Amino acid sequence: MRWSTRFGKEVYVTRHARERMAQRGIIETELADLLENGEARYKDPERLWIAKAFPERNDNLICAALQNPLKPSHGFWRTAVTRFV
């Protein structure tokens, strides 16, 4: 898990997200920058997408889908990471 100052809670990076990060060459510092500085678009109070352009990357845009856990008392977000070419 990693702490998000922006959201004031832990972000749990799922196994699937870690696999996709490795596959797409997304490093931890890019994920941290995305979470803290990316543009957030809420689908509803429980789900959102965060996107950020990274001009130095050939795919340019990285997105993360975040969702509150089933038990709000857990106090963290789950995330999946993707990219757009």
N, C-alpha and C positions, 0 to 999 in steps of 0.2 A: 504494500500500500504506500501511497505517497500523499502527503498533506497538501491541500490546496488552500492557500491564503485567500484567494478570490472567493471561494465558496464556503470557507470556514469548516471544512470537513475532509475526511480521508477519501481518496479516490482509489478504489480497488481495480487494478488492471488485470483483467481476466486472462486466463491461459490463451484463449483465442486471440485476444488483443496482442499479447506478447508474441505469439506466432506470426501474426500479421506484421507487427513492427519489424521482426527479424527478416521476414520475407521481403519487406519493402524498404529496408535500410533506414528505418526511423529510429533515431537514438533518444535516450532518456531526456537529454536537454531540449530536444525538439518537442517532446511530449509535454514537458514542464512549461515551455514557452506557449504551446498551444492552449493548455489548460488555463494558464494565468492571463494570457493576452489575446486569445482568439475571439472571434465574433460569435456570441452565443445566440442561438435561435431556439426558443422554447416551443415544443409541440404542445405541452400542457405542463402543469406544475411539477410533474414527476419525470418528464423526459425532455432532453434537449440535445442539440447538435452544437458542436463548437468547431469552427473552421478558421484556418489562418494560412495565408500565402507565405511560402518560403521561397523567395526568388532564386536562392542558390541551389535549390533542388530542381531536377529536371521534370518532376511531376508537379511541382509548384504549390499544390494545395493539400494540406493534411486535415482530416476531419476526425472528430471523436464523438461517438454517441454516448451520452451519459444517462443513467436511469437510477432513480432512488431504489434501494433494495426493497424487498417485500416487507421487511420489518423496519419501519422508520427508526426504531430505537437503535439500529446498528450504526447510524450516523455516518454512512459513507455512500459514495456514488460508485456504481459499476460502470466500466467503460469498455468500448470496442474502438479500435483505431482503423481508419481506412485512408485512402488517398484518391485524388482525382488527377488524371493526366490531362 
